[in-house]
């Protein structure tokens, strides 16, 4: 399929890129599980390596050849001047290209954690920037999987993918239900649930790490609100990172990195 030069922004084939919100893409019609946007050649490459399927690509002139090399001849690659593409999308393509990708079906929790040793559970982390930063940290340090609660921001949102440098496409993840169900699933797979929270009975992360069980699920909550009482009640151990200089907590992404590093 030849590269398609954009001459008309009303072209129906450009609908995936035309000021579409993450929610609109997720609920995209005529798709099995919805769509998401992969931004930059690096993120597109990681998505393809993970088996994700592209629908089309929007590329500036200088990145067209790279886009074609990545997706092959059967995926349409649209191109045009930067000003025109910015008018279409609503933002400047600083990274040269974006791709419309088919969302894969999320795996069942039991299948995802069957062979895992260290996993992360994100409860109600609503900021996609934090979600992306957490994925990048725990991916680099060695998390086997990530579980996200119903009120957690979608890891496939464009900002989360961008901040994560595409690692949300590499670390296996799926959504879980309520805490009764989640605790039952984790316990059935032999996971010790360690919740990061500032409670009177919390143990030091350093002490916990010295005798950490073989399989640990680290639970992290939203900044400000922290973990819900239900999450803390579901935990086998509540863990805290000791602080100096009167600081009471770290950014949730930093907390994820410190805790995961201590446990690997």
C-alpha positions in Angstrom: 0.0 0.0 0.0 1.5 3.3 -1.0 2.0 6.2 1.4 -1.1 8.4 1.3 -0.6 12.2 1.1 -3.3 14.0 3.1 -5.2 16.6 1.1 -8.5 16.6 2.9 -8.8 16.5 6.7 -12.4 15.3 6.3 -11.2 12.0 4.8 -13.0 9.3 6.8 -9.8 7.2 6.9 -8.3 9.8 9.2 -11.0 9.6 11.9 -8.8 7.7 14.4 -6.6 10.8 14.6 -9.1 13.6 14.3 -9.3 15.1 17.9 -10.3 11.7 19.2 -10.3 11.3 23.0 -8.9 8.2 24.7 -12.4 7.2 25.7 -13.7 7.6 22.2 -10.8 5.5 20.9 -11.4 2.8 23.6 -15.1 2.6 22.6 -14.3 2.8 18.9 -17.0 1.3 16.6 -16.2 -1.6 14.3 -13.4 -2.8 16.5 -13.4 -5.8 18.8 -11.8 -4.2 21.9 -11.3 -0.6 20.8 -8.2 1.4 19.9 -5.3 3.3 21.4 -2.6 5.7 20.1 1.0 4.7 20.0 3.2 7.9 19.9 6.7 7.7 18.4 8.6 5.0 16.5 10.0 3.6 19.8 6.6 3.0 21.3 5.2 1.7 18.0 8.1 -0.8 17.8 7.5 -2.0 21.3 3.8 -2.4 20.6 4.6 -4.5 17.5 7.1 -6.6 19.4 4.4 -7.3 21.9 2.1 -8.6 19.2 -0.2 -5.6 19.0 -1.8 -4.9 15.6 -1.7 -1.5 13.9 -4.6 -0.1 12.0 -3.0 3.0 10.4 -0.1 5.4 10.9 0.1 9.2 10.7 3.6 10.4 10.0 5.6 13.5 9.3 7.6 13.5 6.1 10.9 12.7 7.8 9.5 9.6 9.5 7.5 8.1 6.7 10.2 5.6 5.7 10.7 4.5 9.3 6.9 4.0 9.7 6.6 1.9 6.6 9.6 -0.2 7.7 7.9 -0.9 11.0 4.4 -1.7 9.9 5.0 -3.1 6.4 3.3 -2.5 3.1 -0.3 -3.6 4.2 -0.9 -0.9 6.8 -1.9 2.6 5.5 0.6 5.4 6.3 -0.8 8.9 6.0 1.6 11.8 5.7 1.5 15.6 5.4 3.1 18.8 6.7 3.4 19.3 10.4 0.9 22.2 10.5 -1.8 20.1 8.8 -1.3 17.1 11.0 -1.4 19.4 14.1 -4.8 20.8 12.9 -6.0 17.2 12.4 -4.9 15.8 15.8 -5.1 18.9 18.0 -1.4 18.6 19.0 2.1 18.8 17.4 3.7 15.5 16.5 6.9 16.1 18.4 7.9 12.5 18.0 7.3 12.3 14.3 4.5 9.7 14.1 1.5 8.3 15.8 -0.2 5.0 15.1 -3.8 3.8 15.7 -3.5 0.4 17.3 -6.0 -2.3 18.0 -6.4 -2.9 21.8 -5.7 -6.6 22.6 -8.1 -8.5 24.8 -7.0 -8.3 28.4 -6.0 -11.6 29.9 -7.7 -13.3 32.9 -6.1 -12.5 36.2 -5.4 -16.1 37.1 -3.6 -16.7 33.7 -1.6 -13.5 34.1 -0.2 -14.2 37.5 0.2 -18.0 37.2 3.9 -17.9 36.8 4.6 -14.5 38.4 6.7 -13.8 41.5 6.5 -10.1 41.9 3.4 -8.1 40.8 2.0 -4.6 41.4 -1.6 -3.7 42.1 -2.6 -0.2 41.4 -5.7 0.9 43.3 -7.5 4.0 42.0 -4.4 5.7 40.6 -6.4 8.2 38.4 -3.6 10.2 37.0 -2.4 8.6 33.7 1.0 10.3 34.2 1.5 8.4 37.4 0.3 5.2 35.8 2.8 5.5 33.0 5.6 6.4 35.4 4.8 3.4 37.6 4.9 1.1 34.6 8.2 2.4 33.5 9.8 2.0 36.9 8.5 -1.5 37.7 9.2 -2.7 34.1 12.8 -1.6 34.4 13.2 -3.2 37.9 11.5 -6.5 37.1 7.8 -6.7 37.8 6.2 -9.7 36.2 2.7 -8.2 35.9 0.5 -5.3 36.9 -3.1 -5.4 38.1 -5.3 -2.3 38.0 -8.6 -1.7 39.8 -11.8 -0.5 38.1 -11.2 3.2 39.1 -7.6 3.2 38.0 -6.7 5.2 34.9 -6.4 3.2 31.7 -2.8 2.2 31.0 -3.6 2.5 27.3 -4.4 6.2 27.5 -2.0 8.2 25.3 -0.4 10.1 28.1 0.2 6.9 30.2 1.8 5.2 27.2 4.0 8.2 26.4 5.2 8.6 30.0 5.9 4.9 30.3 8.0 5.0 27.1 5.8 2.2 25.8 6.5 -0.2 28.8 2.7 -0.5 29.4 2.8 -2.5 26.1 5.5 -4.7 27.5 4.6 -5.5 31.1 1.5 -7.8 31.1 -1.5 -6.2 32.9 -5.2 -6.6 33.3 -8.1 -5.3 35.4 -9.4 -6.8 38.6 -12.7 -6.6 40.4 -13.5 -5.7 44.0 -11.1 -6.5 46.9 -12.9 -9.7 48.0 -12.5 -11.2 44.6 -9.0 -9.9 44.1 -7.8 -11.2 47.5 -9.3 -14.6 46.7 -7.5 -14.7 43.4 -4.1 -13.7 44.8 -4.4 -16.0 47.8 -5.3 -18.9 45.5 -2.0 -18.3 43.6 0.0 -18.1 46.8 0.6 -14.3 46.8 1.4 -12.4 50.0 -0.3 -9.0 49.7 1.9 -6.2 50.9 0.1 -2.8 51.0 2.1 0.4 51.0 0.5 2.7 53.6 1.2 4.8 56.6 -0.6 2.9 59.4 0.4 2.5 63.0 1.1 -1.2 62.5 3.1 -0.8 59.2 6.5 -2.6 59.1 9.6 -1.1 57.5 10.1 -2.0 53.9 13.7 -3.0 54.7 12.6 -5.4 57.4 9.9 -6.9 55.2 12.3 -7.4 52.3 14.7 -9.4 54.5 12.2 -12.2 54.8 9.8 -11.5 51.9 7.7 -14.4 50.8 8.4 -16.0 47.4 5.4 -14.4 45.8 4.5 -10.8 46.7 1.8 -8.5 45.4 2.7 -4.8 46.1 -0.4 -2.6 46.5 -0.1 1.1 45.7 -2.8 3.7 46.0 -3.6 7.1 44.6 -1.6 10.1 45.7 -3.3 12.1 48.4 -6.1 9.6 49.1 -3.8 6.6 49.5 -5.2 3.1 49.8 -8.8 2.5 50.7 -9.7 0.7 53.9 -10.8 -2.3 51.8 -7.3 -2.5 50.3 -5.6 -2.3 53.7 -8.0 -4.9 55.2 -7.2 -7.2 52.3 -3.4 -7.0 52.9 -1.4 -9.6 54.7 1.2 -7.0 55.7 1.1 -3.2 55.6 4.5 -1.8 54.7 6.0 1.7 54.8 9.2 3.3 53.5 10.9 5.2 56.5 11.2 8.9 55.8 13.6 11.6 56.9 13.4 15.4 57.2 9.8 15.3 58.2 8.7 14.1 54.7 5.6 11.9 55.0 5.5 10.2 51.6 7.0 9.8 48.2 5.3 10.2 44.8 3.5 7.0 44.0 5.8 6.2 41.1 8.9 6.7 43.2 7.3 4.5 45.9 6.7 1.8 43.3 10.3 1.9 42.2 11.8 1.9 45.7 9.5 -1.0 46.9 10.1 -3.1 43.8 13.8 -2.6 44.0 13.9 -3.7 47.6 12.0 -6.9 46.8 14.0 -8.1 43.7 
